Amino acid sequence: MIKGFNDLMTSVDVLNTMHGGVSEPFISFREQPNGREIRVRVPGIIREAMQAEINNNELFVYYLIPVSSSGKLVHLPQVVYSQKIPYFVEVNGIKATYEENELVVRLPFNELSNGYNRKIEIGK
């Protein structure tokens, strides 16, 4: 991903206004016995433009907007979803696929999903 991601998110808001707006994304969340699912659909956006990325323990789902600047085509991110990944999700097991016209991001639970429990010995 491009460096200065947070700065770019702000500039994309300005570009969004200048370029006539963007499609309203549809996001749904499903709780499964072994994990969570995030389903994302953005009307008018092709599959190849959609991206999912983990950065600093935060999950980003975004698509790239092509913008012409000084005769060059630049792709800027439009963030659809951005949240910290909970401690009970197995970060290395996160996967994304397409099902029909939706991007599906699966966040599998780890052993901490049932809580962390242990007896604490009291020192003398």
C-alpha positions as CSV (number, residue, x, y, z in Angstrom):
1,M,0.0,0.0,0.0
2,I,1.1,3.6,-0.5
3,K,3.0,5.3,2.3
4,G,1.1,7.9,4.2
5,F,-2.2,5.9,4.0
6,N,-4.0,8.0,6.6
7,D,-3.1,11.3,4.8
8,L,-4.4,9.8,1.5
9,M,-7.7,8.8,3.1
10,T,-8.3,12.5,3.9
11,S,-7.3,13.6,0.4
12,V,-9.6,11.0,-1.2
13,D,-12.6,12.6,0.6
14,V,-11.7,15.9,-1.3
15,L,-11.2,14.0,-4.5
16,N,-14.5,12.2,-4.0
17,T,-16.3,15.6,-3.9
18,M,-14.4,16.8,-7.0
19,H,-15.1,13.7,-9.0
20,G,-18.9,13.5,-8.5
21,G,-19.1,11.2,-5.5
22,V,-18.8,7.4,-5.0
23,S,-21.1,4.5,-4.7
24,E,-22.6,3.7,-1.3
25,P,-21.0,0.5,-0.1
26,F,-23.1,-2.3,1.4
27,I,-21.5,-4.0,4.4
28,S,-22.9,-6.8,6.4
29,F,-21.5,-8.8,9.3
30,R,-22.2,-12.4,10.2
31,E,-21.2,-14.3,13.3
32,Q,-20.3,-18.0,12.7
33,P,-19.4,-20.6,15.3
34,N,-15.8,-20.5,14.2
35,G,-15.4,-16.9,13.2
36,R,-16.9,-13.7,11.7
37,E,-17.5,-12.7,8.2
38,I,-17.5,-9.2,6.7
39,R,-19.4,-9.0,3.4
40,V,-18.8,-5.9,1.2
41,R,-20.4,-4.9,-2.1
42,V,-19.8,-1.6,-3.8
43,P,-22.0,-1.0,-6.8
44,G,-20.1,0.0,-9.9
45,I,-16.8,-1.1,-8.6
46,I,-15.1,-4.0,-10.3
47,R,-13.5,-6.9,-8.3
48,E,-10.0,-6.0,-9.3
49,A,-10.3,-2.6,-7.7
50,M,-11.3,-4.0,-4.2
51,Q,-8.6,-4.6,-1.7
52,A,-8.3,-6.0,1.8
53,E,-5.2,-5.3,3.9
54,I,-4.0,-5.6,7.5
55,N,-1.9,-2.6,8.6
56,N,-0.8,-2.1,12.2
57,N,-3.3,-4.7,13.5
58,E,-6.1,-2.9,11.7
59,L,-8.2,-4.4,8.9
60,F,-8.8,-2.1,5.9
61,V,-11.2,-2.9,3.1
62,Y,-11.0,-0.3,0.3
63,Y,-11.1,0.1,-3.5
64,L,-8.9,2.1,-5.7
65,I,-10.1,5.2,-7.5
66,P,-8.2,6.1,-10.7
67,V,-7.4,9.8,-10.8
68,S,-5.5,11.6,-13.6
69,S,-3.0,14.1,-12.1
70,S,-0.5,16.0,-14.3
71,G,-1.1,13.6,-17.1
72,K,-0.4,10.5,-14.9
73,L,-3.0,8.0,-13.8
74,V,-2.8,7.5,-10.0
75,H,-4.9,5.1,-8.0
76,L,-6.1,6.5,-4.6
77,P,-7.8,4.4,-1.9
78,Q,-11.4,4.9,-0.9
79,V,-11.8,3.1,2.5
80,V,-15.0,1.1,2.9
81,Y,-14.2,-0.5,6.3
82,S,-11.5,0.1,8.9
83,Q,-11.4,-1.5,12.3
84,K,-8.9,-2.8,14.8
85,I,-8.7,-6.6,14.7
86,P,-10.0,-8.1,18.0
87,Y,-7.6,-10.1,20.2
88,F,-9.8,-13.2,19.7
89,V,-9.3,-13.3,15.9
90,E,-6.5,-15.5,14.4
91,V,-4.8,-12.7,12.4
92,N,-2.8,-15.2,10.2
93,G,-6.0,-17.0,9.3
94,I,-7.8,-14.0,7.8
95,K,-8.8,-14.7,4.2
96,A,-10.8,-12.9,1.5
97,T,-12.7,-14.4,-1.4
98,Y,-15.5,-13.4,-3.8
99,E,-18.9,-14.9,-3.6
100,E,-21.0,-13.7,-6.5
101,N,-20.7,-9.9,-6.3
102,E,-19.5,-9.6,-2.7
103,L,-16.1,-9.5,-1.2
104,V,-16.1,-11.8,1.8
105,V,-13.5,-11.4,4.5
106,R,-13.4,-14.3,7.0
107,L,-11.9,-13.6,10.4
108,P,-11.5,-17.0,12.2
109,F,-11.5,-17.1,16.0
110,N,-8.4,-18.2,18.0
111,E,-8.2,-20.0,21.3
112,L,-8.9,-16.7,23.2
113,S,-12.4,-16.5,21.7
114,N,-13.8,-18.3,24.8
115,G,-11.9,-16.0,27.1
116,Y,-8.6,-16.3,28.8
117,N,-8.8,-18.0,32.2
118,R,-6.2,-19.1,34.7
119,K,-5.8,-19.2,38.4
120,I,-3.2,-16.7,39.7
121,E,-0.9,-17.9,42.4
122,I,-0.5,-15.4,45.2
123,G,3.1,-14.9,46.2
124,K,4.2,-14.5,49.8
